[in-house]
Amino acid sequence: MKRRDLVAGLALAGIGNSAEPGERESLYIPRPHLIEDREFLQNFMDEYSFVELISASPGIRVTHVPVLLDRNTGKYGTLYGHISRKNPQTEILDGRHPAVAVFRGPHSYISPAWYEKAEAVPTWNFAVVHASGKPKAITEEKPLHDLLAKLVSKFENHWNSSYDFKESAYDFNKMPDRFTRGLMAGIIGFEMEVEWLEGKFKLGQERTDSDKERTVHNLRSSQQERSMHDFTASFYERIRTAGKTSR
């Protein structure tokens, strides 16, 4: 699903919400933007599973990592991932320090010119899910190997889904032990049972049906952010050009 299509679809649908969040909230969520549908939030987490893992003890640390969601473990599910052993954030992987995993979805500038009445202010629409818990380390060889195999399988098959074959040719389980052991020596796995789940979907769902339809129409035709393909290609070109000028 394209990001702009998800933004447009959610804005038009005006997904329902219920009670205000409790004291454990990690972000401000006005009532119209609060989403508590667990399955919907977990589907979002599966789709946008490259997260910021944020902790604040002893100091603020942010690590950008892909994660795997197990929906069947814990009330809201359990997240699995890994970070470098050299990362200072490994110090909080003891099951006692709180952390938040931030799942970021599509986002876009919204012009007041798009509305039926232009007497409004510009805004930015976005969708995020925050999953809070206390991560703990996974260091034993077999559990860590199994974690990596599942994580690789998820993304290999997800990102290759547009090709003619159903499954990726790459299988982590078939890699030589000397390779996987060397890899695992440099990382620490973690699991974090989600103790609190928050969904903030600021998509203009509180506006009139006419405004939502206009928003969807303009989002479909508006300028979108660069794709990973375009960004990577331009970055490589920058490196190539810089290399030539430095000779």
Helices and strands as residue ranges (DSSP letters): H 3-13, G 31-33, E 34-35, H 38-47, E 50-55, E 61-66, E 68-70, E 78-84, G 88-92, E 99-110, G 112-114, E 123-133, E 136-138, H 141-159, G 172-174, H 177-184, E 187-193, E 196-202, H 209-221, H 228-245
